Amino acid sequence: MEFGFYGSYGGQYVPETLMSAIQELEQAYEYFKGDPGFRRELDLLLQNYAGRPSLLYYAENLTKNVGGAKIYLKREDLNHTGSHKINNVLGQTLLARRMGKKRIIAETGAGQHGVAAATAAALMGLECEVFMGKEDMERQALNVFRMELLGARVHQVTSGTMTLKDAVNEAMREWSRRVDDTLYVLGSVMGPHPYPMMVRDFQRVIGTELKKQMLEREGRLPDAVVACVGGGSNAMGAFYDFITDSSVRLIGCEAAGRGIESGQHAATIAKGSLGVLHGMKSLFCQDEYGQIDPVYSISAGLDYPGIGPEHAYLHDTGRARYVPVTDEEAVQAFEYLSRQEGIIPALESAHGVAYAVKLARELEKDQIVAVCLSGRGDKDVAAIARYKGGDLYE
Amino acid sequence: MSKIAEAFQGKKAFIAYLMAGDPDLATSAEYILAAQEAGADLIEIGIPFSDPIAEGEVIQQAGIRALKAGARLDRIFEMVTSLQGKIRAPIVFMTYLNPVFVYGYDRFFKKCRDIGVCGIIIPDLPFEQQQEAADPAAEYGIEVIALVAPTSSERISRIAKDAKGFIYLVSSLGVTGVRNEIKTDIRARVEELRAVTSLPIAVGFGISTPEQAAEYSQYADGVIVGSAIVSLIGEYGGKARGPLKEYIANMKAALR
């Protein structure tokens, strides 16, 4: 597609100061993605450092308890650092080093991308600074400390809604101050071109493995692939290799917070409209004057008012479907999976689990639902306790 | 000659940025006229946006104040309309692409023409994506002002080729805000630009003192001041008229 557009979504809407950096990245990525040395180095890191391939786990207890289609979990939570974020971060940090950059900066919501960035920077000997909303630092205190342990500096963002959206604003501002020696390692399939494409390419490994593992185990493709969507990187990675397999339903689960009619949600596809933010044209939760709405989700990683441009496009073409999942449904799924399988999912991923369970119930027993379990839930234990009325603090 | 180009005729231009609706819309109308009385040759009116990625702390805060005070786009248009007959200095809007895009390019630029706005500065609309807004703007005679940054290097000639009104030369890396020291060689940048454009060149980002204004106006055709003005309004609120006029008059007098 032309110039990083997916239908009418995408593009490069950034200040002139950043254009040279974006174009430098675009050229470097185009070069290195075809470079066998780069590819080999990344593949080795994914294997020997991140722990890929990640398991495809048949959730037998869950399946029996639900009484419908077979449920498989793609265990991205077992990756080093505990989520799918490491796939992209290893790619971009390696690229930063090949580009001769000394420093990476990153935004983070739940802290998973920030932790992954801090980890990769420690491994590759680069400086790392992470921007995180004040509110998110409070609800994900453990991840803040992890980043600091890894040698990163965490900047508290107090502008706007003090969440992921504002962390992206601040990371872009910081990048415009220091473009020469710094690469902005963006954590999702969003932002200006080439990020949506590049992050998708780095996350694509999820779907590639899933397909291969499913064919080995079941001799067939799944009937549905389900994943949670904030910006949408784990979903895009899980979906991408299945796009041409029309028998496979692709379902993204958006954060419906306290319900999509409550005004307190982050359900961009359900409630958003076309706009321009963070370097991209896409769908956003906003008012009639183009002011971005404050959004809400119990999960910091889905608490974002936009969605990656390629998801908006897949929605338009009908190839993927996007469904809202509330806080309550996610918390129930969080507990359900924990008790049925002994696997504590990230709250973000629990949105996907919640819908997968619902879907499996409607399908036949010989059908298969695969869920991308994008991260592990240790970071969310205190938040769940608070949701249930406890006062557990980290 | 466009009204914007006229602002640079026979003099160095002082360009004042004020945030619409800070502290409230009626007062910002008064301050815009005060800026003109004090000698501002061109006025940039900021339309607040929830996520201004090119702004530093000062203008971010002004935007938050303005949005809280109800500076919605339709009311900003009414405020600008109320200036008609009193304002001689050309007005350009400065805002981000989303408020313009969501309002609708045609509808927005038609409105600009109807209320006497001559141009627009959109920091998150780089040269490559500019056409989608610049074409409809041109239909209504609205000039989309191009920005050139310290990192633009070989992009300069392409940016200048299609530029309208004046060239906004961004003095420094980073975001808007007062700076004690500007490291970019402004003189060299202006010379580079002169080789590829005959449009007036105005320098902005980080300028706050008469000394800086004096220095950069030796090379460029004008200087742009935003954060220093906005912070006066932040400090004095509804009582900023006096300090604002004094500050602008001093800056204007420093231009060479």
Boltz contact constraints between the chains, C-beta under 6 A:
constraints:
  - contact:
      token1: [A, 11]
      token2: [B, 129]
      max_distance: 6.0
  - contact:
      token1: [A, 13]
      token2: [B, 97]
      max_distance: 6.0
  - contact:
      token1: [A, 13]
      token2: [B, 124]
      max_distance: 6.0
  - contact:
      token1: [A, 13]
      token2: [B, 129]
      max_distance: 6.0
  - contact:
      token1: [A, 15]
      token2: [B, 54]
      max_distance: 6.0
  - contact:
      token1: [A, 15]
      token2: [B, 123]
      max_distance: 6.0
  - contact:
      token1: [A, 15]
      token2: [B, 124]
      max_distance: 6.0
  - contact:
      token1: [A, 16]
      token2: [B, 126]
      max_distance: 6.0
  - contact:
      token1: [A, 16]
      token2: [B, 147]
      max_distance: 6.0
  - contact:
      token1: [A, 16]
      token2: [B, 149]
      max_distance: 6.0
  - contact:
      token1: [A, 17]
      token2: [B, 149]
      max_distance: 6.0
  - contact:
      token1: [A, 17]
      token2: [B, 151]
      max_distance: 6.0
  - contact:
      token1: [A, 19]
      token2: [B, 126]
      max_distance: 6.0
  - contact:
      token1: [A, 20]
      token2: [B, 151]
      max_distance: 6.0
  - contact:
      token1: [A, 159]
      token2: [B, 60]
      max_distance: 6.0
  - contact:
      token1: [A, 169]
      token2: [B, 51]
      max_distance: 6.0
  - contact:
      token1: [A, 169]
      token2: [B, 53]
      max_distance: 6.0
  - contact:
      token1: [A, 172]
      token2: [B, 53]
      max_distance: 6.0
  - contact:
      token1: [A, 173]
      token2: [B, 175]
      max_distance: 6.0
  - contact:
      token1: [A, 176]
      token2: [B, 174]
      max_distance: 6.0
  - contact:
      token1: [A, 177]
      token2: [B, 173]
      max_distance: 6.0
  - contact:
      token1: [A, 177]
      token2: [B, 174]
      max_distance: 6.0
  - contact:
      token1: [A, 179]
      token2: [B, 151]
      max_distance: 6.0
  - contact:
      token1: [A, 275]
      token2: [B, 98]
      max_distance: 6.0
  - contact:
      token1: [A, 275]
      token2: [B, 102]
      max_distance: 6.0
  - contact:
      token1: [A, 276]
      token2: [B, 97]
      max_distance: 6.0
  - contact:
      token1: [A, 276]
      token2: [B, 98]
      max_distance: 6.0
  - contact:
      token1: [A, 276]
      token2: [B, 101]
      max_distance: 6.0
  - contact:
      token1: [A, 277]
      token2: [B, 51]
      max_distance: 6.0
  - contact:
      token1: [A, 289]
      token2: [B, 72]
      max_distance: 6.0
  - contact:
      token1: [A, 289]
      token2: [B, 73]
      max_distance: 6.0
  - contact:
      token1: [A, 289]
      token2: [B, 99]
      max_distance: 6.0
  - contact:
      token1: [A, 290]
      token2: [B, 98]
      max_distance: 6.0
  - contact:
      token1: [A, 290]
      token2: [B, 99]
      max_distance: 6.0
  - contact:
      token1: [A, 290]
      token2: [B, 102]
      max_distance: 6.0
  - contact:
      token1: [A, 291]
      token2: [B, 50]
      max_distance: 6.0
  - contact:
      token1: [A, 292]
      token2: [B, 50]
      max_distance: 6.0
  - contact:
      token1: [A, 292]
      token2: [B, 51]
      max_distance: 6.0
